[in-house]
Amino acid sequence: MTRPVRPRAVVFDLDGTLVDSLPLVLRSIAHAIEPFGPPRPTMEIFSRLGGPPERFLPALLDDLRNVPAALQRMDAFHRANAHLIEPFDGANLLLERLRAGGVQLAIWTGRDRESCERLMNAHHLDGFFGAVICGDDLPTHKPDPEGLRELMRRLGVSAPETLFVGDADVDVLGGVACGVDTLLIRHGRAVEAPICAQSWRTVGSPFEAYELVLRCLE
């Protein structure tokens, strides 16, 4: 047992946590903004992620008049290549074991509702989750904690009974803001010391995160 309270609920981010979609997301954004200015470094694009594209794309464009065209380019590229997205190895098994152990499951993602449901349906993930909050469901976005608070309200659990798993700094900040232990997946990137200090645990890969989540049930 690695936490004083066995989790009654585990909340997951989606992209980069349960599904290996981040490379496609970054390529889609780079494709979206390519005609409208100089190339943006990948890490700059990654740092802007959070909420639906309507929220973060304007910060990557010099002229806001190009936002509608960039959104169309991003959506078309993502749809054409969505077949490249797959769940991480072990993700489905983890969800099955958590559900069998009586743990409630939820999703808190910045991805919009339509593409989230399309992706989850394609990989048979939708049946696992009792509640899902997407980037266009609320007026707030990570790291604002309202999405996570709403999920806990829907599931009827308290912060100490909840564990959150994500792969971005905003996930840690959102979890901390409502007192929920957050497990951060680094994917090999350097994470600033203040973020590491606020996360419950930091691991390098989704597989390590899955193992640690299951140990919380022991």
N, C-alpha and C positions, 0 to 999 in steps of 0.2 A: 504494500500500500504506500503510495507516494504523496497522498494528500490526506489531511485530517478528516475530510468528509468524502465519502464515496459519491461520485457524481450521479445525480438523478437525471441530468440532462447534459448532452454534449452538443455544442453549436459549432458548425463548421463554416468557414469561408468556402467558396466553391473553386474559383480559378486559382491554380497553383497550390491548392490544398487537397482537393479530392480529384480534380481533373487536370491533366497536363495541357493546359490551354495557353499559358503565358507566352510561349514563343509565337503562337498565332495571333494573340491579342496585340503584341508589340509590333509584329509585321503588319497587321491590319492598320494600326495607327500610323506607322511610318508610311504606308501606302496612301493613307487618307490625306496626309499633309504634304506629300512629296511635291505636287505641282505648285504649292503656294508659298514656298520659301526654302531656305537652306535646310539640309538634313539636320535632324535633332539627334543628339547622342541617345543611345538606348537607355542609359540610366536616367537621363532627364525625362524621357517618356515614362519610364517605370515610376519615377517619383511623383508624377502627376496623376497616376491612377487613383481612382476613388469615386464612386458614384457612376451614374450613366455618362456616356460620351458627351452629351450636351453640356455636362458640367466641366469636364477636363479638357476637351479639345480646344476651346477658345484660347486657353493659356499657351497652346502650342502653335497658334497661328498669329501672324503679324496683322492680318486684316480680318476683323470679325465678319465681314461680308462673305468670307469664304467658308464659314462654318457649315451652312447647309450642304454645299457641294462636298466638303470633307466628310461629313456624316454619311452621305450617300456612298462615297468611295469606300469608307470603312465597312459599312454594312454589306456592300456587295462583295468585297474581298473576303470578309469573314464568312459569309454564307457559302461562297464558292469553295472555301477550304475547310469548312467545319468538320469534314470527315477526318481531318488530321488530329482532332481532339480525342483523347482517350482517357478513361480513369487511370489514375496511378495504380501500379501493381499493389494489390492488397487492400484497395479502398473498399470494394464491395464486400470482401470478407470481413473487414473491420466493422462495417455497418451492420452486417448480419449478426456478428457476435455481440455488438452493443445492444441491438434490438432483442436478441435472445436473452441478454442479461437484464432486461427490463429497463434499459436506459432510454429516455426520450431523446429524439434527434431533431435538429433544426438547422437551417441554412441562413446565414446573414451574408449577403453578397452585394457588391456594387453593380453587378451585371443587371441589365434591365429585365423585367418580368418575361417578356416574350422570348428572348434568346435563352434565358435561364430555363424556362420550361421546355423549350425545344431541345436544349442540350441534355437536361436530366431525363427527358422521355427517351431520347435516342440511346441512352446508356442504362436505362431501367433503374435510375436512381430515385425517381419521384416517389415510389412507394415507401421509402424508408422514413420520410420526414413528416413530423406532425405540424411543423410550421416553417414558413419560408418568408423572409423579408428581402426584397430586391431593391436595387438602387433607385427605382422609380416608384416605389410604394409609399415613401414618406418624403416630406420636404427636407429632411435632414439626411446627411451622409456621413460615413465614417470619416474622422474619428468621433463624431458626435455619437453618444452611446444610446440614443433613443431607439434605434433599431434593435439592439440587444435587449434593452429593457422591455420592449414590446414582445419580443420572443419569450422572455421569461414570464411575462404576464400571461401569454397564451398557453404556455406549458404548465403554469402553476408552480414554478420553482423559484427559489431564492438565489442570490448571487453565490453564497458558499456552496450551494448544491450544483452549480453550473461550471462547466469547463468550456473554454472557447479555443478553437484551433484555427490559426490563420498564417499567412505568409508575408504580411506587409506590416510596416510600422504602424499604420493607422489601425490595424487590428489590435495591436497591443494597447495603443492609446484609448481605443474605444472600450476594450475590456477593463482596463484600469479605471476608467471614468465611472464605471458602475460596479466596481469591486469584484469583477469576475477574473479568476485565474486564466491567463492566456498563454497558450503554447505557441511559440513562433517558429516557423520553418524558414530557415535562412536561404536554402537553395545555393549555398556556397558564397553568398554575398557578404560583404562586411556590413555589420549592423552597428550603429552608433551606441556607445556605452550607455547613455541614458535609456535607450529602448531596451537593451539587454537587461538592465537593472530592473526595469518595470515588468518584464515578462516573467511568467511563472517558471518556464523552462524555455531554452532555445536549442533547437536541433538542426542538423544540416539537411535532412531529407524528409519527405512525407513518410517513408517507411519507418524511420526512427520515431516520428511523431505517432504513428499508428501503434507501435509497440508500447510507447509510453502511456498512451490513452488506455490501452488494455490493462496495463499494470495497475492503473487506478481502480480497477474493478476488483482487485485481489483483496 
